[in-house]
Amino acid sequence: MANPFQFLQQTRSEIAKVVWPSRREVLVTTAMVFALAVVFAIFFFFVDWLIRNGLELILTTFG
């Protein structure tokens, strides 16, 4: 097991290798996530609405 000082040195050198995204990349990907969440929410709303109306039609017709 490495001593704490050596562990901190290794950790610091590994963190230095990380390529951090730019502010613009973070903003663009965040906006894309929110936009896709809205698109999928609208899609599933309509799918749910179609299934609900279809079931109501079947149940009122045969029930």
CHARMM-style PDB file with segment names, atoms N, HN, CA, C and O in Angstrom:
ATOM      1  N   MET     1       0.846  -1.181   0.000  1.00  0.00      PROA
ATOM      2  CA  MET     1       0.000   0.000   0.000  1.00  0.00      PROA
ATOM      3  C   MET     1       0.891   1.244   0.000  1.00  0.00      PROA
ATOM      4  O   MET     1       1.854   1.330   0.762  1.00  0.00      PROA
ATOM      5  N   ALA     2       0.560   2.195  -0.854  1.00  0.00      PROA
ATOM      6  HN  ALA     2      -0.223   2.126  -1.472  1.00  0.00      PROA
ATOM      7  CA  ALA     2       1.363   3.405  -0.982  1.00  0.00      PROA
ATOM      8  C   ALA     2       1.088   4.348   0.187  1.00  0.00      PROA
ATOM      9  O   ALA     2       0.011   4.337   0.783  1.00  0.00      PROA
ATOM     10  N   ASN     3       2.082   5.151   0.490  1.00  0.00      PROA
ATOM     11  HN  ASN     3       2.957   5.160   0.006  1.00  0.00      PROA
ATOM     12  CA  ASN     3       1.869   6.127   1.564  1.00  0.00      PROA
ATOM     13  C   ASN     3       0.971   7.259   1.046  1.00  0.00      PROA
ATOM     14  O   ASN     3       0.850   7.449  -0.164  1.00  0.00      PROA
ATOM     15  N   PRO     4       0.354   7.995   1.945  1.00  0.00      PROA
ATOM     16  CA  PRO     4      -0.607   9.033   1.529  1.00  0.00      PROA
ATOM     17  C   PRO     4      -0.007  10.085   0.594  1.00  0.00      PROA
ATOM     18  O   PRO     4      -0.675  10.552  -0.328  1.00  0.00      PROA
ATOM     19  N   PHE     5       1.252  10.456   0.833  1.00  0.00      PROA
ATOM     20  HN  PHE     5       1.795  10.077   1.582  1.00  0.00      PROA
ATOM     21  CA  PHE     5       1.878  11.476  -0.012  1.00  0.00      PROA
ATOM     22  C   PHE     5       2.011  10.976  -1.449  1.00  0.00      PROA
ATOM     23  O   PHE     5       1.730  11.710  -2.396  1.00  0.00      PROA
ATOM     24  N   GLN     6       2.434   9.747  -1.603  1.00  0.00      PROA
ATOM     25  HN  GLN     6       2.663   9.150  -0.834  1.00  0.00      PROA
ATOM     26  CA  GLN     6       2.581   9.163  -2.940  1.00  0.00      PROA
ATOM     27  C   GLN     6       1.208   9.009  -3.609  1.00  0.00      PROA
ATOM     28  O   GLN     6       1.069   9.234  -4.811  1.00  0.00      PROA
ATOM     29  N   PHE     7       0.213   8.629  -2.832  1.00  0.00      PROA
ATOM     30  HN  PHE     7       0.325   8.447  -1.855  1.00  0.00      PROA
ATOM     31  CA  PHE     7      -1.145   8.507  -3.361  1.00  0.00      PROA
ATOM     32  C   PHE     7      -1.637   9.847  -3.902  1.00  0.00      PROA
ATOM     33  O   PHE     7      -2.206   9.902  -4.992  1.00  0.00      PROA
ATOM     34  N   LEU     8      -1.423  10.920  -3.156  1.00  0.00      PROA
ATOM     35  HN  LEU     8      -0.960  10.876  -2.270  1.00  0.00      PROA
ATOM     36  CA  LEU     8      -1.850  12.247  -3.607  1.00  0.00      PROA
ATOM     37  C   LEU     8      -1.117  12.673  -4.871  1.00  0.00      PROA
ATOM     38  O   LEU     8      -1.713  13.292  -5.753  1.00  0.00      PROA
ATOM     39  N   GLN     9       0.157  12.352  -4.970  1.00  0.00      PROA
ATOM     40  HN  GLN     9       0.641  11.849  -4.254  1.00  0.00      PROA
ATOM     41  CA  GLN     9       0.913  12.686  -6.178  1.00  0.00      PROA
ATOM     42  C   GLN     9       0.354  11.944  -7.395  1.00  0.00      PROA
ATOM     43  O   GLN     9       0.186  12.529  -8.464  1.00  0.00      PROA
ATOM     44  N   GLN    10       0.071  10.665  -7.223  1.00  0.00      PROA
ATOM     45  HN  GLN    10       0.208  10.189  -6.354  1.00  0.00      PROA
ATOM     46  CA  GLN    10      -0.470   9.872  -8.324  1.00  0.00      PROA
ATOM     47  C   GLN    10      -1.861  10.367  -8.729  1.00  0.00      PROA
ATOM     48  O   GLN    10      -2.188  10.441  -9.913  1.00  0.00      PROA
ATOM     49  N   THR    11      -2.660  10.701  -7.734  1.00  0.00      PROA
ATOM     50  HN  THR    11      -2.395  10.641  -6.772  1.00  0.00      PROA
ATOM     51  CA  THR    11      -4.000  11.210  -8.015  1.00  0.00      PROA
ATOM     52  C   THR    11      -3.922  12.521  -8.783  1.00  0.00      PROA
ATOM     53  O   THR    11      -4.661  12.731  -9.745  1.00  0.00      PROA
ATOM     54  N   ARG    12      -3.038  13.386  -8.360  1.00  0.00      PROA
ATOM     55  HN  ARG    12      -2.437  13.215  -7.578  1.00  0.00      PROA
ATOM     56  CA  ARG    12      -2.887  14.682  -9.022  1.00  0.00      PROA
ATOM     57  C   ARG    12      -2.410  14.515 -10.467  1.00  0.00      PROA
ATOM     58  O   ARG    12      -2.869  15.232 -11.356  1.00  0.00      PROA
ATOM     59  N   SER    13      -1.493  13.575 -10.705  1.00  0.00      PROA
ATOM     60  HN  SER    13      -1.120  12.993  -9.983  1.00  0.00      PROA
ATOM     61  CA  SER    13      -1.008  13.364 -12.070  1.00  0.00      PROA
ATOM     62  C   SER    13      -2.102  12.762 -12.956  1.00  0.00      PROA
ATOM     63  O   SER    13      -2.166  13.073 -14.146  1.00  0.00      PROA
ATOM     64  N   GLU    14      -2.953  11.917 -12.405  1.00  0.00      PROA
ATOM     65  HN  GLU    14      -2.902  11.664 -11.439  1.00  0.00      PROA
ATOM     66  CA  GLU    14      -4.053  11.354 -13.184  1.00  0.00      PROA
ATOM     67  C   GLU    14      -5.101  12.420 -13.510  1.00  0.00      PROA
ATOM     68  O   GLU    14      -5.630  12.445 -14.621  1.00  0.00      PROA
ATOM     69  N   ILE    15      -5.402  13.290 -12.561  1.00  0.00      PROA
ATOM     70  HN  ILE    15      -4.973  13.269 -11.659  1.00  0.00      PROA
ATOM     71  CA  ILE    15      -6.369  14.362 -12.805  1.00  0.00      PROA
ATOM     72  C   ILE    15      -5.851  15.320 -13.872  1.00  0.00      PROA
ATOM     73  O   ILE    15      -6.635  15.881 -14.638  1.00  0.00      PROA
ATOM     74  N   ALA    16      -4.544  15.508 -13.925  1.00  0.00      PROA
ATOM     75  HN  ALA    16      -3.907  15.052 -13.303  1.00  0.00      PROA
ATOM     76  CA  ALA    16      -3.958  16.396 -14.931  1.00  0.00      PROA
ATOM     77  C   ALA    16      -4.136  15.840 -16.341  1.00  0.00      PROA
ATOM     78  O   ALA    16      -4.107  16.604 -17.306  1.00  0.00      PROA
ATOM     79  N   LYS    17      -4.321  14.531 -16.483  1.00  0.00      PROA
ATOM     80  HN  LYS    17      -4.345  13.910 -15.699  1.00  0.00      PROA
ATOM     81  CA  LYS    17      -4.500  13.909 -17.793  1.00  0.00      PROA
ATOM     82  C   LYS    17      -5.925  14.062 -18.327  1.00  0.00      PROA
ATOM     83  O   LYS    17      -6.165  13.839 -19.513  1.00  0.00      PROA
ATOM     84  N   VAL    18      -6.854  14.435 -17.480  1.00  0.00      PROA
ATOM     85  HN  VAL    18      -6.659  14.616 -16.516  1.00  0.00      PROA
ATOM     86  CA  VAL    18      -8.253  14.539 -17.875  1.00  0.00      PROA
ATOM     87  C   VAL    18      -8.435  15.724 -18.818  1.00  0.00      PROA
ATOM     88  O   VAL    18      -7.916  16.813 -18.570  1.00  0.00      PROA
ATOM     89  N   VAL    19      -9.182  15.500 -19.906  1.00  0.00      PROA
ATOM     90  HN  VAL    19      -9.604  14.616 -20.107  1.00  0.00      PROA
ATOM     91  CA  VAL    19      -9.506  16.577 -20.838  1.00  0.00      PROA
ATOM     92  C   VAL    19     -10.904  17.061 -20.476  1.00  0.00      PROA
ATOM     93  O   VAL    19     -11.894  16.371 -20.720  1.00  0.00      PROA
ATOM     94  N   TRP    20     -10.971  18.239 -19.899  1.00  0.00      PROA
ATOM     95  HN  TRP    20     -10.166  18.799 -19.701  1.00  0.00      PROA
ATOM     96  CA  TRP    20     -12.248  18.778 -19.450  1.00  0.00      PROA
ATOM     97  C   TRP    20     -12.956  19.457 -20.607  1.00  0.00      PROA
ATOM     98  O   TRP    20     -12.301  20.087 -21.437  1.00  0.00      PROA
ATOM     99  N   PRO    21     -14.285  19.346 -20.685  1.00  0.00      PROA
ATOM    100  CA  PRO    21     -15.016  20.010 -21.775  1.00  0.00      PROA
ATOM    101  C   PRO    21     -15.019  21.525 -21.590  1.00  0.00      PROA
ATOM    102  O   PRO    21     -14.917  22.039 -20.477  1.00  0.00      PROA
ATOM    103  N   SER    22     -15.140  22.217 -22.717  1.00  0.00      PROA
ATOM    104  HN  SER    22     -15.223  21.799 -23.622  1.00  0.00      PROA
ATOM    105  CA  SER    22     -15.196  23.677 -22.639  1.00  0.00      PROA
ATOM    106  C   SER    22     -16.587  24.099 -22.173  1.00  0.00      PROA
ATOM    107  O   SER    22     -17.520  23.296 -22.147  1.00  0.00      PROA
ATOM    108  N   ARG    23     -16.705  25.341 -21.817  1.00  0.00      PROA
ATOM    109  HN  ARG    23     -15.948  25.994 -21.838  1.00  0.00      PROA
ATOM    110  CA  ARG    23     -17.998  25.868 -21.363  1.00  0.00      PROA
ATOM    111  C   ARG    23     -19.041  25.744 -22.470  1.00  0.00      PROA
ATOM    112  O   ARG    23     -20.196  25.409 -22.208  1.00  0.00      PROA
ATOM    113  N   ARG    24     -18.629  26.016 -23.697  1.00  0.00      PROA
ATOM    114  HN  ARG    24     -17.691  26.288 -23.909  1.00  0.00      PROA
ATOM    115  CA  ARG    24     -19.546  25.914 -24.842  1.00  0.00      PROA
ATOM    116  C   ARG    24     -20.028  24.481 -25.029  1.00  0.00      PROA
ATOM    117  O   ARG    24     -21.215  24.258 -25.264  1.00  0.00      PROA
ATOM    118  N   GLU    25     -19.127  23.508 -24.930  1.00  0.00      PROA
ATOM    119  HN  GLU    25     -18.162  23.689 -24.739  1.00  0.00      PROA
ATOM    120  CA  GLU    25     -19.527  22.104 -25.066  1.00  0.00      PROA
ATOM    121  C   GLU    25     -20.525  21.693 -23.995  1.00  0.00      PROA
ATOM    122  O   GLU    25     -21.479  20.967 -24.276  1.00  0.00      PROA
ATOM    123  N   VAL    26     -20.311  22.149 -22.788  1.00  0.00      PROA
ATOM    124  HN  VAL    26     -19.537  22.739 -22.560  1.00  0.00      PROA
ATOM    125  CA  VAL    26     -21.232  21.825 -21.696  1.00  0.00      PROA
ATOM    126  C   VAL    26     -22.602  22.441 -21.953  1.00  0.00      PROA
ATOM    127  O   VAL    26     -23.623  21.781 -21.760  1.00  0.00      PROA
ATOM    128  N   LEU    27     -22.632  23.701 -22.386  1.00  0.00      PROA
ATOM    129  HN  LEU    27     -21.803  24.237 -22.542  1.00  0.00      PROA
ATOM    130  CA  LEU    27     -23.910  24.365 -22.648  1.00  0.00      PROA
ATOM    131  C   LEU    27     -24.659  23.706 -23.808  1.00  0.00      PROA
ATOM    132  O   LEU    27     -25.875  23.523 -23.738  1.00  0.00      PROA
ATOM    133  N   VAL    28     -23.935  23.348 -24.875  1.00  0.00      PROA
ATOM    134  HN  VAL    28     -22.948  23.496 -24.932  1.00  0.00      PROA
ATOM    135  CA  VAL    28     -24.578  22.732 -26.040  1.00  0.00      PROA
ATOM    136  C   VAL    28     -25.140  21.363 -25.670  1.00  0.00      PROA
ATOM    137  O   VAL    28     -26.280  21.054 -26.018  1.00  0.00      PROA
ATOM    138  N   THR    29     -24.373  20.551 -24.981  1.00  0.00      PROA
ATOM    139  HN  THR    29     -23.448  20.802 -24.698  1.00  0.00      PROA
ATOM    140  CA  THR    29     -24.875  19.217 -24.632  1.00  0.00      PROA
ATOM    141  C   THR    29     -26.012  19.299 -23.621  1.00  0.00      PROA
ATOM    142  O   THR    29     -26.933  18.483 -23.667  1.00  0.00      PROA
ATOM    143  N   THR    30     -25.967  20.260 -22.716  1.00  0.00      PROA
ATOM    144  HN  THR    30     -25.219  20.922 -22.678  1.00  0.00      PROA
ATOM    145  CA  THR    30     -27.066  20.442 -21.764  1.00  0.00      PROA
ATOM    146  C   THR    30     -28.338  20.849 -22.493  1.00  0.00      PROA
ATOM    147  O   THR    30     -29.415  20.332 -22.197  1.00  0.00      PROA
ATOM    148  N   ALA    31     -28.221  21.767 -23.439  1.00  0.00      PROA
ATOM    149  HN  ALA    31     -27.346  22.186 -23.679  1.00  0.00      PROA
ATOM    150  CA  ALA    31     -29.385  22.189 -24.220  1.00  0.00      PROA
ATOM    151  C   ALA    31     -29.945  21.024 -25.028  1.00  0.00      PROA
ATOM    152  O   ALA    31     -31.163  20.887 -25.152  1.00  0.00      PROA
ATOM    153  N   MET    32     -29.076  20.187 -25.576  1.00  0.00      PROA
ATOM    154  HN  MET    32     -28.087  20.298 -25.476  1.00  0.00      PROA
ATOM    155  CA  MET    32     -29.539  19.033 -26.338  1.00  0.00      PROA
ATOM    156  C   MET    32     -30.287  18.045 -25.447  1.00  0.00      PROA
ATOM    157  O   MET    32     -31.301  17.481 -25.858  1.00  0.00      PROA
ATOM    158  N   VAL    33     -29.801  17.840 -24.255  1.00  0.00      PROA
ATOM    159  HN  VAL    33     -28.977  18.298 -23.921  1.00  0.00      PROA
ATOM    160  CA  VAL    33     -30.472  16.933 -23.322  1.00  0.00      PROA
ATOM    161  C   VAL    33     -31.862  17.451 -22.988  1.00  0.00      PROA
ATOM    162  O   VAL    33     -32.826  16.685 -23.006  1.00  0.00      PROA
ATOM    163  N   PHE    34     -31.980  18.738 -22.685  1.00  0.00      PROA
ATOM    164  HN  PHE    34     -31.197  19.360 -22.671  1.00  0.00      PROA
ATOM    165  CA  PHE    34     -33.292  19.309 -22.372  1.00  0.00      PROA
ATOM    166  C   PHE    34     -34.225  19.257 -23.580  1.00  0.00      PROA
ATOM    167  O   PHE    34     -35.409  18.953 -23.431  1.00  0.00      PROA
ATOM    168  N   ALA    35     -33.708  19.549 -24.769  1.00  0.00      PROA
ATOM    169  HN  ALA    35     -32.746  19.796 -24.889  1.00  0.00      PROA
ATOM    170  CA  ALA    35     -34.533  19.517 -25.969  1.00  0.00      PROA
ATOM    171  C   ALA    35     -35.034  18.104 -26.245  1.00  0.00      PROA
ATOM    172  O   ALA    35     -36.210  17.918 -26.560  1.00  0.00      PROA
ATOM    173  N   LEU    36     -34.170  17.119 -26.133  1.00  0.00      PROA
ATOM    174  HN  LEU    36     -33.215  17.270 -25.877  1.00  0.00      PROA
ATOM    175  CA  LEU    36     -34.594  15.740 -26.361  1.00  0.00      PROA
ATOM    176  C   LEU    36     -35.564  15.275 -25.283  1.00  0.00      PROA
ATOM    177  O   LEU    36     -36.473  14.497 -25.574  1.00  0.00      PROA
ATOM    178  N   ALA    37     -35.396  15.725 -24.065  1.00  0.00      PROA
ATOM    179  HN  ALA    37     -34.658  16.357 -23.828  1.00  0.00      PROA
ATOM    180  CA  ALA    37     -36.348  15.377 -23.007  1.00  0.00      PROA
ATOM    181  C   ALA    37     -37.734  15.916 -23.342  1.00  0.00      PROA
ATOM    182  O   ALA    37     -38.733  15.232 -23.121  1.00  0.00      PROA
ATOM    183  N   VAL    38     -37.803  17.128 -23.871  1.00  0.00      PROA
ATOM    184  HN  VAL    38     -36.992  17.683 -24.051  1.00  0.00      PROA
ATOM    185  CA  VAL    38     -39.090  17.711 -24.269  1.00  0.00      PROA
ATOM    186  C   VAL    38     -39.685  16.929 -25.441  1.00  0.00      PROA
ATOM    187  O   VAL    38     -40.882  16.638 -25.445  1.00  0.00      PROA
ATOM    188  N   VAL    39     -38.868  16.588 -26.425  1.00  0.00      PROA
ATOM    189  HN  VAL    39     -37.897  16.824 -26.422  1.00  0.00      PROA
ATOM    190  CA  VAL    39     -39.350  15.837 -27.587  1.00  0.00      PROA
ATOM    191  C   VAL    39     -39.910  14.482 -27.149  1.00  0.00      PROA
ATOM    192  O   VAL    39     -40.993  14.086 -27.580  1.00  0.00      PROA
ATOM    193  N   PHE    40     -39.176  13.778 -26.298  1.00  0.00      PROA
ATOM    194  HN  PHE    40     -38.296  14.100 -25.947  1.00  0.00      PROA
ATOM    195  CA  PHE    40     -39.653  12.471 -25.840  1.00  0.00      PROA
ATOM    196  C   PHE    40     -40.890  12.602 -24.960  1.00  0.00      PROA
ATOM    197  O   PHE    40     -41.767  11.740 -25.010  1.00  0.00      PROA
ATOM    198  N   ALA    41     -40.981  13.643 -24.169  1.00  0.00      PROA
ATOM    199  HN  ALA    41     -40.269  14.343 -24.129  1.00  0.00      PROA
ATOM    200  CA  ALA    41     -42.168  13.850 -23.340  1.00  0.00      PROA
ATOM    201  C   ALA    41     -43.397  14.061 -24.230  1.00  0.00      PROA
ATOM    202  O   ALA    41     -44.461  13.504 -23.958  1.00  0.00      PROA
ATOM    203  N   ILE    42     -43.257  14.852 -25.276  1.00  0.00      PROA
ATOM    204  HN  ILE    42     -42.393  15.305 -25.497  1.00  0.00      PROA
ATOM    205  CA  ILE    42     -44.368  15.077 -26.207  1.00  0.00      PROA
ATOM    206  C   ILE    42     -44.731  13.775 -26.922  1.00  0.00      PROA
ATOM    207  O   ILE    42     -45.910  13.451 -27.063  1.00  0.00      PROA
ATOM    208  N   PHE    43     -43.729  13.035 -27.368  1.00  0.00      PROA
ATOM    209  HN  PHE    43     -42.771  13.298 -27.253  1.00  0.00      PROA
ATOM    210  CA  PHE    43     -43.964  11.771 -28.052  1.00  0.00      PROA
ATOM    211  C   PHE    43     -44.737  10.803 -27.160  1.00  0.00      PROA
ATOM    212  O   PHE    43     -45.745  10.237 -27.584  1.00  0.00      PROA
ATOM    213  N   PHE    44     -44.269  10.613 -25.926  1.00  0.00      PROA
ATOM    214  HN  PHE    44     -43.450  11.073 -25.581  1.00  0.00      PROA
ATOM    215  CA  PHE    44     -44.939   9.665 -25.029  1.00  0.00      PROA
ATOM    216  C   PHE    44     -46.312  10.170 -24.593  1.00  0.00      PROA
ATOM    217  O   PHE    44     -47.193   9.365 -24.293  1.00  0.00      PROA
ATOM    218  N   PHE    45     -46.509  11.476 -24.553  1.00  0.00      PROA
ATOM    219  HN  PHE    45     -45.794  12.131 -24.798  1.00  0.00      PROA
ATOM    220  CA  PHE    45     -47.831  12.017 -24.270  1.00  0.00      PROA
ATOM    221  C   PHE    45     -48.817  11.569 -25.350  1.00  0.00      PROA
ATOM    222  O   PHE    45     -49.916  11.106 -25.045  1.00  0.00      PROA
ATOM    223  N   PHE    46     -48.413  11.711 -26.613  1.00  0.00      PROA
ATOM    224  HN  PHE    46     -47.520  12.087 -26.861  1.00  0.00      PROA
ATOM    225  CA  PHE    46     -49.311  11.327 -27.704  1.00  0.00      PROA
ATOM    226  C   PHE    46     -49.502   9.818 -27.785  1.00  0.00      PROA
ATOM    227  O   PHE    46     -50.604   9.358 -28.084  1.00  0.00      PROA
ATOM    228  N   VAL    47     -48.466   9.047 -27.530  1.00  0.00      PROA
ATOM    229  HN  VAL    47     -47.571   9.421 -27.288  1.00  0.00      PROA
ATOM    230  CA  VAL    47     -48.616   7.591 -27.506  1.00  0.00      PROA
ATOM    231  C   VAL    47     -49.592   7.192 -26.410  1.00  0.00      PROA
ATOM    232  O   VAL    47     -50.474   6.366 -26.643  1.00  0.00      PROA
ATOM    233  N   ASP    48     -49.453   7.750 -25.246  1.00  0.00      PROA
ATOM    234  HN  ASP    48     -48.737   8.421 -25.056  1.00  0.00      PROA
ATOM    235  CA  ASP    48     -50.364   7.466 -24.139  1.00  0.00      PROA
ATOM    236  C   ASP    48     -51.787   7.886 -24.492  1.00  0.00      PROA
ATOM    237  O   ASP    48     -52.739   7.162 -24.200  1.00  0.00      PROA
ATOM    238  N   TRP    49     -51.934   9.037 -25.112  1.00  0.00      PROA
ATOM    239  HN  TRP    49     -51.161   9.625 -25.350  1.00  0.00      PROA
ATOM    240  CA  TRP    49     -53.250   9.536 -25.499  1.00  0.00      PROA
ATOM    241  C   TRP    49     -53.918   8.598 -26.511  1.00  0.00      PROA
ATOM    242  O   TRP    49     -55.110   8.310 -26.404  1.00  0.00      PROA
ATOM    243  N   LEU    50     -53.132   8.120 -27.507  1.00  0.00      PROA
ATOM    244  HN  LEU    50     -52.164   8.354 -27.594  1.00  0.00      PROA
ATOM    245  CA  LEU    50     -53.680   7.193 -28.493  1.00  0.00      PROA
ATOM    246  C   LEU    50     -54.100   5.871 -27.862  1.00  0.00      PROA
ATOM    247  O   LEU    50     -55.170   5.352 -28.179  1.00  0.00      PROA
ATOM    248  N   ILE    51     -53.285   5.327 -26.986  1.00  0.00      PROA
ATOM    249  HN  ILE    51     -52.415   5.749 -26.729  1.00  0.00      PROA
ATOM    250  CA  ILE    51     -53.619   4.071 -26.318  1.00  0.00      PROA
ATOM    251  C   ILE    51     -54.866   4.245 -25.459  1.00  0.00      PROA
ATOM    252  O   ILE    51     -55.757   3.395 -25.471  1.00  0.00      PROA
ATOM    253  N   ARG    52     -54.928   5.342 -24.718  1.00  0.00      PROA
ATOM    254  HN  ARG    52     -54.204   6.032 -24.709  1.00  0.00      PROA
ATOM    255  CA  ARG    52     -56.088   5.595 -23.851  1.00  0.00      PROA
ATOM    256  C   ARG    52     -57.370   5.712 -24.673  1.00  0.00      PROA
ATOM    257  O   ARG    52     -58.386   5.108 -24.330  1.00  0.00      PROA
ATOM    258  N   ASN    53     -57.325   6.480 -25.745  1.00  0.00      PROA
ATOM    259  HN  ASN    53     -56.499   6.971 -26.024  1.00  0.00      PROA
ATOM    260  CA  ASN    53     -58.507   6.638 -26.590  1.00  0.00      PROA
ATOM    261  C   ASN    53     -58.878   5.328 -27.286  1.00  0.00      PROA
ATOM    262  O   ASN    53     -60.059   5.014 -27.433  1.00  0.00      PROA
ATOM    263  N   GLY    54     -57.876   4.570 -27.709  1.00  0.00      PROA
ATOM    264  HN  GLY    54     -56.917   4.824 -27.589  1.00  0.00      PROA
ATOM    265  CA  GLY    54     -58.149   3.278 -28.333  1.00  0.00      PROA
ATOM    266  C   GLY    54     -58.810   2.319 -27.362  1.00  0.00      PROA
ATOM    267  O   GLY    54     -59.766   1.633 -27.725  1.00  0.00      PROA
ATOM    268  N   LEU    55     -58.319   2.261 -26.137  1.00  0.00      PROA
ATOM    269  HN  LEU    55     -57.543   2.819 -25.842  1.00  0.00      PROA
ATOM    270  CA  LEU    55     -58.930   1.388 -25.136  1.00  0.00      PROA
ATOM    271  C   LEU    55     -60.334   1.836 -24.774  1.00  0.00      PROA
ATOM    272  O   LEU    55     -61.228   1.007 -24.607  1.00  0.00      PROA
ATOM    273  N   GLU    56     -60.535   3.140 -24.651  1.00  0.00      PROA
ATOM    274  HN  GLU    56     -59.808   3.814 -24.787  1.00  0.00      PROA
ATOM    275  CA  GLU    56     -61.885   3.647 -24.369  1.00  0.00      PROA
ATOM    276  C   GLU    56     -62.853   3.286 -25.488  1.00  0.00      PROA
ATOM    277  O   GLU    56     -64.001   2.927 -25.226  1.00  0.00      PROA
ATOM    278  N   LEU    57     -62.395   3.379 -26.733  1.00  0.00      PROA
ATOM    279  HN  LEU    57     -61.463   3.671 -26.946  1.00  0.00      PROA
ATOM    280  CA  LEU    57     -63.232   3.032 -27.878  1.00  0.00      PROA
ATOM    281  C   LEU    57     -63.593   1.548 -27.839  1.00  0.00      PROA
ATOM    282  O   LEU    57     -64.749   1.180 -28.046  1.00  0.00      PROA
ATOM    283  N   ILE    58     -62.605   0.704 -27.575  1.00  0.00      PROA
ATOM    284  HN  ILE    58     -61.666   1.003 -27.407  1.00  0.00      PROA
ATOM    285  CA  ILE    58     -62.843  -0.750 -27.504  1.00  0.00      PROA
ATOM    286  C   ILE    58     -63.792  -1.086 -26.359  1.00  0.00      PROA
ATOM    287  O   ILE    58     -64.715  -1.882 -26.531  1.00  0.00      PROA
ATOM    288  N   LEU    59     -63.570  -0.482 -25.188  1.00  0.00      PROA
ATOM    289  HN  LEU    59     -62.820   0.165 -25.049  1.00  0.00      PROA
ATOM    290  CA  LEU    59     -64.398  -0.794 -24.031  1.00  0.00      PROA
ATOM    291  C   LEU    59     -65.831  -0.279 -24.180  1.00  0.00      PROA
ATOM    292  O   LEU    59     -66.772  -0.934 -23.730  1.00  0.00      PROA
ATOM    293  N   THR    60     -66.002   0.874 -24.800  1.00  0.00      PROA
ATOM    294  HN  THR    60     -65.238   1.405 -25.166  1.00  0.00      PROA
ATOM    295  CA  THR    60     -67.373   1.385 -24.989  1.00  0.00      PROA
ATOM    296  C   THR    60     -68.093   0.620 -26.097  1.00  0.00      PROA
ATOM    297  O   THR    60     -69.315   0.479 -26.063  1.00  0.00      PROA
ATOM    298  N   THR    61     -67.341   0.127 -27.075  1.00  0.00      PROA
ATOM    299  HN  THR    61     -66.348   0.240 -27.103  1.00  0.00      PROA
ATOM    300  CA  THR    61     -67.956  -0.622 -28.167  1.00  0.00      PROA
ATOM    301  C   THR    61     -68.380  -2.021 -27.720  1.00  0.00      PROA
ATOM    302  O   THR    61     -69.486  -2.463 -28.030  1.00  0.00      PROA
ATOM    303  N   PHE    62     -67.510  -2.712 -26.998  1.00  0.00      PROA
ATOM    304  HN  PHE    62     -66.611  -2.353 -26.746  1.00  0.00      PROA
ATOM    305  CA  PHE    62     -67.769  -4.097 -26.622  1.00  0.00      PROA
ATOM    306  C   PHE    62     -68.166  -4.263 -25.159  1.00  0.00      PROA
ATOM    307  O   PHE    62     -68.468  -5.379 -24.736  1.00  0.00      PROA
ATOM    308  N   GLY    63     -68.175  -3.204 -24.389  1.00  0.00      PROA
ATOM    309  HN  GLY    63     -67.930  -2.297 -24.733  1.00  0.00      PROA
ATOM    310  CA  GLY    63     -68.436  -3.326 -22.952  1.00  0.00      PROA
ATOM    311  C   GLY    63     -69.767  -3.001 -22.540  1.00  0.00      PROA
ATOM    312  OT1 GLY    63     -70.081  -3.073 -21.352  1.00  0.00      PROA
TER     313      GLY     63
END
